[in-house]
Amino acid sequence: MWWYPKKKIIVLPANFSIEKAAQFSLNPITAYGLLSQARLQQGNWLLLTAANSALSKIVIQLAAQKKYSTIAVVRKAEEIAALKALGATEVVLSTNPQLTNTILSITQNKGVNALFDAVGGNLLTQLLPTVAPFGKVLIYGLLDDQPAQLYNDTIVFKNLSLMGFGVDAWLQTLSENEQKEMQTYLIENLQQPGFQLPVSEKFPFTQFMEAIQAYESGNQKGKILLEMN
């Protein structure tokens, strides 16, 4: 018999949105963990790849509350307005042939203080030179199965820190008090009416195959949820 660990159960307020509750245990916690590891200060620059993902949208909203400046990298121009509305400071296209120079220009050639990367490959290769001295690069995804190129001079002379981030392993490093602090922070923020965790479609559990097809279509603007009858 399969058991869900008791320590992973989070009790949410009775008035907490069920759509937000369904998404609480992964992306919001991952976003919180990434930001805690980045150790940014007000006014610092944060660069996000795959910025139209559900996770990045949470990061953008939390970063805006903390007064971090964000640069969102996306593939499609039609995604720009929505991310700006969420609080992204700047949104740039990954297809921009001058992507590296554009980001450096936005930061007045100071570079970004942290980079959250979910892609890898050539995009990460292009973005590493935009990281400021003593900046942090947190790699948490692998959307591109091609390797990125890391040049030693970029890493060494800027004293950059590169680390992988997996949320389950990170959670194990937190004390009980730190976990409660995280849960309280996320509950207070996510339950605000203006905080967006969009849902594209909801399917009855009996239509799980249709839900999978909707997910695999790649056209959804939010999460696909299954409802228990």
Secondary structure as a PSIPRED ss2 file (coil, helix, strand):
# PSIPRED VFORMAT (PSIPRED V4.0)

   1 M C   1.000  0.000  0.000
   2 W C   1.000  0.000  0.000
   3 W C   1.000  0.000  0.000
   4 Y C   1.000  0.000  0.000
   5 P C   1.000  0.000  0.000
   6 K H   0.000  1.000  0.000
   7 K H   0.000  1.000  0.000
   8 K H   0.000  1.000  0.000
   9 I C   1.000  0.000  0.000
  10 I C   1.000  0.000  0.000
  11 V C   1.000  0.000  0.000
  12 L C   1.000  0.000  0.000
  13 P C   1.000  0.000  0.000
  14 A C   1.000  0.000  0.000
  15 N C   1.000  0.000  0.000
  16 F C   1.000  0.000  0.000
  17 S C   1.000  0.000  0.000
  18 I H   0.000  1.000  0.000
  19 E H   0.000  1.000  0.000
  20 K H   0.000  1.000  0.000
  21 A H   0.000  1.000  0.000
  22 A C   1.000  0.000  0.000
  23 Q C   1.000  0.000  0.000
  24 F C   1.000  0.000  0.000
  25 S C   1.000  0.000  0.000
  26 L C   1.000  0.000  0.000
  27 N H   0.000  1.000  0.000
  28 P H   0.000  1.000  0.000
  29 I H   0.000  1.000  0.000
  30 T H   0.000  1.000  0.000
  31 A H   0.000  1.000  0.000
  32 Y H   0.000  1.000  0.000
  33 G H   0.000  1.000  0.000
  34 L H   0.000  1.000  0.000
  35 L H   0.000  1.000  0.000
  36 S H   0.000  1.000  0.000
  37 Q H   0.000  1.000  0.000
  38 A H   0.000  1.000  0.000
  39 R C   1.000  0.000  0.000
  40 L C   1.000  0.000  0.000
  41 Q C   1.000  0.000  0.000
  42 Q C   1.000  0.000  0.000
  43 G C   1.000  0.000  0.000
  44 N C   1.000  0.000  0.000
  45 W E   0.000  0.000  1.000
  46 L E   0.000  0.000  1.000
  47 L E   0.000  0.000  1.000
  48 L E   0.000  0.000  1.000
  49 T C   1.000  0.000  0.000
  50 A C   1.000  0.000  0.000
  51 A C   1.000  0.000  0.000
  52 N C   1.000  0.000  0.000
  53 S C   1.000  0.000  0.000
  54 A H   0.000  1.000  0.000
  55 L H   0.000  1.000  0.000
  56 S H   0.000  1.000  0.000
  57 K H   0.000  1.000  0.000
  58 I H   0.000  1.000  0.000
  59 V H   0.000  1.000  0.000
  60 I H   0.000  1.000  0.000
  61 Q H   0.000  1.000  0.000
  62 L H   0.000  1.000  0.000
  63 A H   0.000  1.000  0.000
  64 A H   0.000  1.000  0.000
  65 Q H   0.000  1.000  0.000
  66 K C   1.000  0.000  0.000
  67 K C   1.000  0.000  0.000
  68 Y C   1.000  0.000  0.000
  69 S E   0.000  0.000  1.000
  70 T E   0.000  0.000  1.000
  71 I E   0.000  0.000  1.000
  72 A E   0.000  0.000  1.000
  73 V E   0.000  0.000  1.000
  74 V E   0.000  0.000  1.000
  75 R C   1.000  0.000  0.000
  76 K C   1.000  0.000  0.000
  77 A H   0.000  1.000  0.000
  78 E H   0.000  1.000  0.000
  79 E H   0.000  1.000  0.000
  80 I H   0.000  1.000  0.000
  81 A H   0.000  1.000  0.000
  82 A H   0.000  1.000  0.000
  83 L H   0.000  1.000  0.000
  84 K H   0.000  1.000  0.000
  85 A H   0.000  1.000  0.000
  86 L H   0.000  1.000  0.000
  87 G C   1.000  0.000  0.000
  88 A C   1.000  0.000  0.000
  89 T C   1.000  0.000  0.000
  90 E E   0.000  0.000  1.000
  91 V E   0.000  0.000  1.000
  92 V E   0.000  0.000  1.000
  93 L E   0.000  0.000  1.000
  94 S C   1.000  0.000  0.000
  95 T C   1.000  0.000  0.000
  96 N C   1.000  0.000  0.000
  97 P C   1.000  0.000  0.000
  98 Q C   1.000  0.000  0.000
  99 L H   0.000  1.000  0.000
 100 T H   0.000  1.000  0.000
 101 N H   0.000  1.000  0.000
 102 T H   0.000  1.000  0.000
 103 I H   0.000  1.000  0.000
 104 L H   0.000  1.000  0.000
 105 S H   0.000  1.000  0.000
 106 I H   0.000  1.000  0.000
 107 T C   1.000  0.000  0.000
 108 Q C   1.000  0.000  0.000
 109 N C   1.000  0.000  0.000
 110 K C   1.000  0.000  0.000
 111 G C   1.000  0.000  0.000
 112 V E   0.000  0.000  1.000
 113 N E   0.000  0.000  1.000
 114 A E   0.000  0.000  1.000
 115 L E   0.000  0.000  1.000
 116 F E   0.000  0.000  1.000
 117 D E   0.000  0.000  1.000
 118 A C   1.000  0.000  0.000
 119 V C   1.000  0.000  0.000
 120 G C   1.000  0.000  0.000
 121 G H   0.000  1.000  0.000
 122 N H   0.000  1.000  0.000
 123 L H   0.000  1.000  0.000
 124 L H   0.000  1.000  0.000
 125 T H   0.000  1.000  0.000
 126 Q H   0.000  1.000  0.000
 127 L H   0.000  1.000  0.000
 128 L H   0.000  1.000  0.000
 129 P H   0.000  1.000  0.000
 130 T H   0.000  1.000  0.000
 131 V E   0.000  0.000  1.000
 132 A E   0.000  0.000  1.000
 133 P E   0.000  0.000  1.000
 134 F E   0.000  0.000  1.000
 135 G E   0.000  0.000  1.000
 136 K E   0.000  0.000  1.000
 137 V E   0.000  0.000  1.000
 138 L E   0.000  0.000  1.000
 139 I E   0.000  0.000  1.000
 140 Y C   1.000  0.000  0.000
 141 G C   1.000  0.000  0.000
 142 L C   1.000  0.000  0.000
 143 L C   1.000  0.000  0.000
 144 D C   1.000  0.000  0.000
 145 D C   1.000  0.000  0.000
 146 Q C   1.000  0.000  0.000
 147 P C   1.000  0.000  0.000
 148 A C   1.000  0.000  0.000
 149 Q C   1.000  0.000  0.000
 150 L C   1.000  0.000  0.000
 151 Y C   1.000  0.000  0.000
 152 N H   0.000  1.000  0.000
 153 D H   0.000  1.000  0.000
 154 T H   0.000  1.000  0.000
 155 I H   0.000  1.000  0.000
 156 V H   0.000  1.000  0.000
 157 F H   0.000  1.000  0.000
 158 K H   0.000  1.000  0.000
 159 N C   1.000  0.000  0.000
 160 L C   1.000  0.000  0.000
 161 S E   0.000  0.000  1.000
 162 L E   0.000  0.000  1.000
 163 M E   0.000  0.000  1.000
 164 G E   0.000  0.000  1.000
 165 F C   1.000  0.000  0.000
 166 G C   1.000  0.000  0.000
 167 V H   0.000  1.000  0.000
 168 D H   0.000  1.000  0.000
 169 A H   0.000  1.000  0.000
 170 W H   0.000  1.000  0.000
 171 L H   0.000  1.000  0.000
 172 Q C   1.000  0.000  0.000
 173 T C   1.000  0.000  0.000
 174 L C   1.000  0.000  0.000
 175 S C   1.000  0.000  0.000
 176 E H   0.000  1.000  0.000
 177 N H   0.000  1.000  0.000
 178 E H   0.000  1.000  0.000
 179 Q H   0.000  1.000  0.000
 180 K H   0.000  1.000  0.000
 181 E H   0.000  1.000  0.000
 182 M H   0.000  1.000  0.000
 183 Q H   0.000  1.000  0.000
 184 T H   0.000  1.000  0.000
 185 Y H   0.000  1.000  0.000
 186 L H   0.000  1.000  0.000
 187 I H   0.000  1.000  0.000
 188 E H   0.000  1.000  0.000
 189 N H   0.000  1.000  0.000
 190 L H   0.000  1.000  0.000
 191 Q C   1.000  0.000  0.000
 192 Q C   1.000  0.000  0.000
 193 P C   1.000  0.000  0.000
 194 G C   1.000  0.000  0.000
 195 F C   1.000  0.000  0.000
 196 Q C   1.000  0.000  0.000
 197 L C   1.000  0.000  0.000
 198 P C   1.000  0.000  0.000
 199 V E   0.000  0.000  1.000
 200 S E   0.000  0.000  1.000
 201 E E   0.000  0.000  1.000
 202 K E   0.000  0.000  1.000
 203 F E   0.000  0.000  1.000
 204 P E   0.000  0.000  1.000
 205 F H   0.000  1.000  0.000
 206 T H   0.000  1.000  0.000
 207 Q H   0.000  1.000  0.000
 208 F H   0.000  1.000  0.000
 209 M H   0.000  1.000  0.000
 210 E H   0.000  1.000  0.000
 211 A H   0.000  1.000  0.000
 212 I H   0.000  1.000  0.000
 213 Q H   0.000  1.000  0.000
 214 A H   0.000  1.000  0.000
 215 Y H   0.000  1.000  0.000
 216 E H   0.000  1.000  0.000
 217 S H   0.000  1.000  0.000
 218 G C   1.000  0.000  0.000
 219 N C   1.000  0.000  0.000
 220 Q C   1.000  0.000  0.000
 221 K C   1.000  0.000  0.000
 222 G C   1.000  0.000  0.000
 223 K E   0.000  0.000  1.000
 224 I E   0.000  0.000  1.000
 225 L E   0.000  0.000  1.000
 226 L E   0.000  0.000  1.000
 227 E E   0.000  0.000  1.000
 228 M C   1.000  0.000  0.000
 229 N C   1.000  0.000  0.000
